[in-house]
Amino acid sequence: MSDSNPLILLVDDDLFTAELTGMVLEMSGYGVLIAEGGFDALEKLAAAPAIAMVISDMNMPFMDGLELFAEIRQQGLAQPFVLLTGDDAEPLKAAHPELDAVITKDEHLQDALPELLASLL
């Protein structure tokens, strides 16, 4: 990864899903750091100030994606935050307009996610 490639923190309790999503991001030119859940994500954010964006799964044990977002903002961090959900994204977008984006994990994710990131970074 060169210095010009933004580093994305990808948060998911399902490592297989995180690795697949990470491959999509890497093929689009992004650097990827994977965190297995919210607490791991907070540790990685503290250790890697170069992280340009956080992409998090919604449904995770111990700390869901919305709780992670709230904790990141409470710590004063302002990286763009994208929430991934297996459910319909629209109700989450409407209920949480403070999120930079909410996207559904479906067959269109491979194309939609890189396009979204290009608009946010």
C-alpha positions as CSV (number, residue, x, y, z in Angstrom):
1,M,0.0,0.0,0.0
2,S,1.4,3.4,-0.9
3,D,0.8,6.5,1.1
4,S,-1.7,7.7,-1.5
5,N,-4.1,4.8,-0.8
6,P,-6.6,5.7,2.0
7,L,-6.6,3.2,4.8
8,I,-10.0,1.8,5.6
9,L,-10.9,0.1,8.9
10,L,-13.3,-2.7,8.2
11,V,-15.2,-3.9,11.2
12,D,-17.1,-7.2,11.2
13,D,-17.5,-10.1,13.7
14,D,-17.5,-12.5,10.7
15,L,-13.9,-12.7,9.5
16,F,-14.8,-14.5,6.3
17,T,-17.2,-11.7,5.3
18,A,-14.7,-9.0,6.3
19,E,-12.0,-10.6,4.2
20,L,-14.3,-10.8,1.1
21,T,-15.3,-7.1,1.6
22,G,-11.6,-6.2,2.1
23,M,-10.7,-7.8,-1.2
24,V,-13.3,-5.7,-3.0
25,L,-11.8,-2.6,-1.3
26,E,-8.2,-3.6,-2.0
27,M,-9.1,-4.2,-5.7
28,S,-10.4,-0.6,-5.7
29,G,-7.1,0.7,-4.5
30,Y,-7.8,1.1,-0.7
31,G,-5.7,-0.2,2.1
32,V,-7.6,-2.3,4.5
33,L,-7.3,-3.0,8.2
34,I,-9.7,-5.6,9.6
35,A,-11.2,-5.4,13.1
36,E,-13.2,-8.3,14.6
37,G,-15.9,-6.4,16.4
38,G,-16.3,-3.0,18.0
39,F,-13.8,-3.3,20.8
40,D,-11.1,-4.4,18.4
41,A,-12.0,-1.5,16.1
42,L,-11.5,1.0,18.9
43,E,-8.1,-0.4,19.7
44,K,-7.1,-0.3,16.1
45,L,-8.3,3.3,15.7
46,A,-6.3,4.4,18.7
47,A,-3.2,2.7,17.3
48,A,-3.5,3.8,13.7
49,P,-4.3,7.5,13.3
50,A,-3.9,7.2,9.5
51,I,-7.3,5.4,9.2
52,A,-9.3,7.5,6.8
53,M,-12.7,5.8,7.1
54,V,-14.5,3.2,9.2
55,I,-16.9,0.7,7.5
56,S,-18.7,-1.4,10.1
57,D,-21.2,-4.2,10.1
58,M,-24.4,-3.3,11.9
59,N,-25.2,-6.6,13.7
60,M,-22.3,-7.7,15.9
61,P,-22.2,-9.1,19.5
62,F,-21.2,-6.9,22.4
63,M,-21.1,-3.6,20.4
64,D,-23.2,-3.1,17.2
65,G,-22.3,-0.7,14.4
66,L,-24.4,2.1,15.8
67,E,-22.8,1.8,19.3
68,L,-19.4,1.8,17.7
69,F,-20.3,4.9,15.7
70,A,-21.4,6.7,18.9
71,E,-18.3,5.7,20.8
72,I,-16.0,6.9,17.9
73,R,-17.8,10.2,17.9
74,Q,-17.7,10.5,21.7
75,Q,-13.9,10.0,21.5
76,G,-13.8,13.0,19.1
77,L,-12.9,11.1,16.0
78,A,-14.5,12.4,12.8
79,Q,-13.6,9.8,10.1
80,P,-16.4,9.1,7.7
81,F,-18.4,6.1,8.9
82,V,-20.3,3.7,6.7
83,L,-22.7,1.2,8.2
84,L,-23.2,-2.2,6.4
85,T,-26.4,-4.1,7.1
86,G,-28.0,-7.3,5.9
87,D,-31.4,-5.6,6.3
88,D,-33.0,-2.8,4.3
89,A,-30.7,0.3,4.6
90,E,-33.4,2.9,4.1
91,P,-34.9,2.7,7.6
92,L,-31.5,3.0,9.2
93,K,-30.5,5.9,7.0
94,A,-33.8,7.7,8.0
95,A,-33.4,7.0,11.7
96,H,-29.7,7.9,11.8
97,P,-28.9,10.8,9.5
98,E,-25.7,11.5,11.3
99,L,-24.1,8.4,9.6
100,D,-22.2,9.2,6.4
101,A,-23.8,6.3,4.7
102,V,-25.8,3.1,5.2
103,I,-25.5,0.4,2.6
104,T,-27.1,-3.0,2.3
105,K,-24.9,-6.1,2.1
106,D,-26.2,-7.7,-1.1
107,E,-25.2,-8.8,-4.6
108,H,-24.6,-5.1,-5.5
109,L,-22.1,-4.4,-2.7
110,Q,-19.0,-5.2,-4.9
111,D,-19.9,-2.3,-7.2
112,A,-21.8,0.0,-4.8
113,L,-19.2,0.2,-2.0
114,P,-16.2,1.4,-4.1
115,E,-18.5,4.0,-5.7
116,L,-19.7,5.2,-2.3
117,L,-16.2,5.4,-0.9
118,A,-15.0,7.4,-3.9
119,S,-17.7,10.0,-3.1
120,L,-16.8,10.2,0.6
121,L,-13.0,10.3,0.5
